[in-house]
Amino acid sequence: MVRSVRILAVLSLLVAASTVLAQGRLQEIKNRGELRCGVNATLPGFGFVDASGAYQGFDVDFCKAIAAAVLGDANAVVYRPLTAGERPTALQSGEIDVLIRNTTRTSSRESDWGANFAPTTYYDGQGFMVRKDSGINSLQDFEGRSVCVQSGTTTETNLGTTLAGLGIDFTPVIFETAPVLIAAYDDGQCDGWTTDTSGLVSYQQQLRVPDDHKILPVVISKEPLGPAVLHGDDQWYDVVTWTVFALFNAEEYGVTQANVDDLRANAQDPQVLRLLGAPGSESYVQALGLSADAFYNAIKAVGNYGEIFDRNLGAGSVFGLERGINAQYYEGGLIYGFPFN
């Protein structure tokens, strides 16, 4: 009898575990009522905490969009601030549902981290900042100099391979976190520092005298940044992927925060109707496991891709970055939303 009871107990546990696995991350988030999003807390423009204690930024808006799509509430997000080195563990352990922290898609991160990357949301490249009076105007001028770099990043790897390939003898000064690195550079502990160009633009504003510094006109890498989820859950990967595409497509189709209600009721374009889950086209969104108004909710919450970019990084921000290759494909950029068909 005791043996039978034990067997039944084990079977019950196995059934329960199978049920959890079968329901997947999407259902788990719905049951929990919140999205757990891994972000940067120290990179103005992308992910940072403002004076009121609220998370803001380009990447943060994608967290909000996913929460709005899945839960109908852009504020139903628990933000997990992560250092560069903490990213893989947070993703692998299930501590976060999605990683949206200026993270470059690479082959090793997909194979070693077990990360599945959604569409790239920001195309970047690694650059260098130096003092204007340093006499450094090219990579060759780093001969015999020191460069600050953050550990656990593609930046660190790129720095070593690029300068070594050019035969430049330099000293890397390695720091675990960006705030400590920036303070060290500002204090003169290294002759220059390197990270993604967008990060240089962002962090320059935190230096004591921003105008004393310049970004060199050189880019040494490709840095496609975007959301990542853990391998093994295709439905959740699809949800994150198509939420990003929804924001891309909204800009292309002229759907904004201001007109999304009107277009959901009155648009004639079938692509717009499918995107917004209008009556008669609900199935295209519902097939992903979401409510018909999921992407309507996302756009209503944060706007389309162009609005997110302009508000955080572009003309509506202190950075004033041009779209460049982050423009839509029909304007010569790389942003290309796939169709809802």
LINJOBEL-V150277 format. One record per residue. RES is the residue in one small letter. NEAR is the number of other ideal C-beta (glycine too) atoms within 8 Angstrom. D_FIRST is the distance of its C-alpha to the first C-alpha in whole Angstrom. Layout:
BEGIN
res:RES near:NEAR d_first:D_FIRST
res:RES near:NEAR d_first:D_FIRST
END
This chain:
BEGIN
res:m near:4 d_first:0
res:v near:5 d_first:4
res:r near:6 d_first:5
res:s near:7 d_first:5
res:v near:8 d_first:6
res:r near:8 d_first:9
res:i near:8 d_first:10
res:l near:8 d_first:11
res:a near:8 d_first:12
res:v near:8 d_first:14
res:l near:8 d_first:15
res:s near:8 d_first:16
res:l near:8 d_first:18
res:l near:8 d_first:20
res:v near:8 d_first:21
res:a near:8 d_first:22
res:a near:8 d_first:24
res:s near:8 d_first:26
res:t near:8 d_first:27
res:v near:8 d_first:29
res:l near:7 d_first:30
res:a near:6 d_first:31
res:q near:8 d_first:33
res:g near:10 d_first:35
res:r near:10 d_first:38
res:l near:12 d_first:40
res:q near:9 d_first:37
res:e near:10 d_first:36
res:i near:12 d_first:39
res:k near:9 d_first:40
res:n near:7 d_first:37
res:r near:6 d_first:38
res:g near:6 d_first:41
res:e near:10 d_first:43
res:l near:14 d_first:44
res:r near:11 d_first:44
res:c near:17 d_first:47
res:g near:14 d_first:48
res:v near:16 d_first:52
res:n near:13 d_first:55
res:a near:10 d_first:56
res:t near:9 d_first:60
res:l near:14 d_first:61
res:p near:9 d_first:64
res:g near:13 d_first:64
res:f near:16 d_first:61
res:g near:17 d_first:58
res:f near:13 d_first:59
res:v near:8 d_first:59
res:d near:8 d_first:62
res:a near:3 d_first:64
res:s near:4 d_first:62
res:g near:5 d_first:58
res:a near:6 d_first:57
res:y near:13 d_first:57
res:q near:9 d_first:59
res:g near:15 d_first:60
res:f near:14 d_first:60
res:d near:14 d_first:57
res:v near:15 d_first:56
res:d near:12 d_first:57
res:f near:16 d_first:55
res:c near:16 d_first:52
res:k near:13 d_first:53
res:a near:16 d_first:54
res:i near:16 d_first:50
res:a near:16 d_first:49
res:a near:16 d_first:51
res:a near:14 d_first:50
res:v near:13 d_first:46
res:l near:12 d_first:46
res:g near:8 d_first:50
res:d near:7 d_first:51
res:a near:12 d_first:52
res:n near:6 d_first:52
res:a near:9 d_first:48
res:v near:13 d_first:48
res:v near:7 d_first:47
res:y near:10 d_first:49
res:r near:11 d_first:48
res:p near:9 d_first:51
res:l near:13 d_first:51
res:t near:8 d_first:53
res:a near:11 d_first:54
res:g near:7 d_first:51
res:e near:8 d_first:48
res:r near:15 d_first:48
res:p near:10 d_first:46
res:t near:8 d_first:43
res:a near:13 d_first:43
res:l near:16 d_first:43
res:q near:9 d_first:40
res:s near:6 d_first:38
res:g near:5 d_first:38
res:e near:9 d_first:40
res:i near:12 d_first:43
res:d near:9 d_first:42
res:v near:14 d_first:46
res:l near:15 d_first:48
res:i near:15 d_first:52
res:r near:11 d_first:54
res:n near:13 d_first:57
res:t near:11 d_first:55
res:t near:10 d_first:57
res:r near:11 d_first:55
res:t near:7 d_first:55
res:s near:5 d_first:53
res:s near:7 d_first:51
res:r near:14 d_first:50
res:e near:12 d_first:48
res:s near:7 d_first:47
res:d near:7 d_first:46
res:w near:12 d_first:46
res:g near:10 d_first:44
res:a near:13 d_first:46
res:n near:9 d_first:47
res:f near:10 d_first:50
res:a near:12 d_first:52
res:p near:8 d_first:55
res:t near:10 d_first:58
res:t near:12 d_first:59
res:y near:11 d_first:62
res:y near:11 d_first:64
res:d near:12 d_first:65
res:g near:11 d_first:66
res:q near:16 d_first:67
res:g near:14 d_first:70
res:f near:13 d_first:72
res:m near:13 d_first:73
res:v near:11 d_first:76
res:r near:9 d_first:79
res:k near:7 d_first:82
res:d near:5 d_first:84
res:s near:8 d_first:82
res:g near:5 d_first:84
res:i near:12 d_first:81
res:n near:5 d_first:81
res:s near:7 d_first:79
res:l near:12 d_first:77
res:q near:7 d_first:79
res:d near:9 d_first:80
res:f near:13 d_first:77
res:e near:8 d_first:78
res:g near:5 d_first:78
res:r near:12 d_first:76
res:s near:11 d_first:73
res:v near:17 d_first:70
res:c near:14 d_first:67
res:v near:16 d_first:64
res:q near:14 d_first:61
res:s near:10 d_first:58
res:g near:9 d_first:55
res:t near:10 d_first:57
res:t near:10 d_first:59
res:t near:12 d_first:62
res:e near:13 d_first:62
res:t near:8 d_first:61
res:n near:11 d_first:64
res:l near:14 d_first:66
res:g near:9 d_first:66
res:t near:8 d_first:66
res:t near:11 d_first:69
res:l near:12 d_first:71
res:a near:8 d_first:71
res:g near:6 d_first:72
res:l near:8 d_first:75
res:g near:5 d_first:75
res:i near:10 d_first:75
res:d near:5 d_first:75
res:f near:11 d_first:73
res:t near:6 d_first:71
res:p near:10 d_first:67
res:v near:11 d_first:67
res:i near:9 d_first:63
res:f near:12 d_first:61
res:e near:9 d_first:57
res:t near:10 d_first:58
res:a near:13 d_first:61
res:p near:7 d_first:62
res:v near:9 d_first:63
res:l near:13 d_first:65
res:i near:12 d_first:67
res:a near:8 d_first:68
res:a near:12 d_first:69
res:y near:14 d_first:71
res:d near:8 d_first:73
res:d near:6 d_first:73
res:g near:5 d_first:75
res:q near:8 d_first:72
res:c near:12 d_first:73
res:d near:10 d_first:75
res:g near:15 d_first:73
res:w near:12 d_first:70
res:t near:12 d_first:68
res:t near:13 d_first:65
res:d near:14 d_first:65
res:t near:11 d_first:68
res:s near:13 d_first:67
res:g near:12 d_first:65
res:l near:13 d_first:69
res:v near:11 d_first:70
res:s near:12 d_first:68
res:y near:13 d_first:68
res:q near:11 d_first:72
res:q near:9 d_first:72
res:q near:6 d_first:70
res:l near:12 d_first:73
res:r near:3 d_first:75
res:v near:6 d_first:78
res:p near:7 d_first:77
res:d near:4 d_first:80
res:d near:8 d_first:81
res:h near:12 d_first:78
res:k near:7 d_first:78
res:i near:11 d_first:75
res:l near:12 d_first:77
res:p near:3 d_first:77
res:v near:8 d_first:75
res:v near:7 d_first:71
res:i near:10 d_first:69
res:s near:9 d_first:66
res:k near:5 d_first:64
res:e near:11 d_first:62
res:p near:10 d_first:60
res:l near:13 d_first:58
res:g near:14 d_first:55
res:p near:13 d_first:52
res:a near:15 d_first:49
res:v near:15 d_first:45
res:l near:10 d_first:42
res:h near:6 d_first:42
res:g near:4 d_first:39
res:d near:11 d_first:39
res:d near:5 d_first:42
res:q near:11 d_first:42
res:w near:12 d_first:43
res:y near:11 d_first:45
res:d near:9 d_first:47
res:v near:15 d_first:47
res:v near:13 d_first:49
res:t near:10 d_first:51
res:w near:11 d_first:52
res:t near:15 d_first:53
res:v near:14 d_first:55
res:f near:12 d_first:57
res:a near:16 d_first:57
res:l near:17 d_first:59
res:f near:15 d_first:61
res:n near:15 d_first:62
res:a near:16 d_first:63
res:e near:15 d_first:66
res:e near:9 d_first:67
res:y near:10 d_first:67
res:g near:6 d_first:68
res:v near:14 d_first:65
res:t near:11 d_first:66
res:q near:10 d_first:64
res:a near:4 d_first:67
res:n near:9 d_first:67
res:v near:14 d_first:64
res:d near:7 d_first:63
res:d near:7 d_first:67
res:l near:11 d_first:66
res:r near:12 d_first:62
res:a near:7 d_first:64
res:n near:6 d_first:67
res:a near:10 d_first:67
res:q near:3 d_first:68
res:d near:7 d_first:67
res:p near:6 d_first:63
res:q near:10 d_first:62
res:v near:12 d_first:63
res:l near:12 d_first:61
res:r near:13 d_first:58
res:l near:13 d_first:58
res:l near:15 d_first:58
res:g near:16 d_first:55
res:a near:12 d_first:58
res:p near:4 d_first:57
res:g near:5 d_first:57
res:s near:10 d_first:56
res:e near:10 d_first:53
res:s near:6 d_first:51
res:y near:10 d_first:52
res:v near:15 d_first:51
res:q near:11 d_first:48
res:a near:6 d_first:47
res:l near:10 d_first:46
res:g near:8 d_first:43
res:l near:11 d_first:46
res:s near:9 d_first:48
res:a near:8 d_first:51
res:d near:10 d_first:53
res:a near:16 d_first:51
res:f near:16 d_first:54
res:y near:11 d_first:57
res:n near:13 d_first:55
res:a near:16 d_first:55
res:i near:18 d_first:59
res:k near:9 d_first:59
res:a near:9 d_first:58
res:v near:14 d_first:60
res:g near:10 d_first:62
res:n near:13 d_first:62
res:y near:11 d_first:63
res:g near:10 d_first:66
res:e near:12 d_first:66
res:i near:14 d_first:63
res:f near:12 d_first:65
res:d near:11 d_first:69
res:r near:10 d_first:67
res:n near:14 d_first:65
res:l near:11 d_first:68
res:g near:13 d_first:71
res:a near:5 d_first:74
res:g near:6 d_first:72
res:s near:12 d_first:71
res:v near:4 d_first:72
res:f near:10 d_first:72
res:g near:7 d_first:74
res:l near:10 d_first:72
res:e near:5 d_first:73
res:r near:11 d_first:71
res:g near:7 d_first:72
res:i near:7 d_first:69
res:n near:10 d_first:67
res:a near:11 d_first:69
res:q near:11 d_first:68
res:y near:9 d_first:69
res:y near:4 d_first:72
res:e near:7 d_first:73
res:g near:4 d_first:73
res:g near:11 d_first:70
res:l near:9 d_first:66
res:i near:11 d_first:64
res:y near:7 d_first:63
res:g near:11 d_first:61
res:f near:5 d_first:59
res:p near:6 d_first:59
res:f near:11 d_first:57
res:n near:4 d_first:57
END
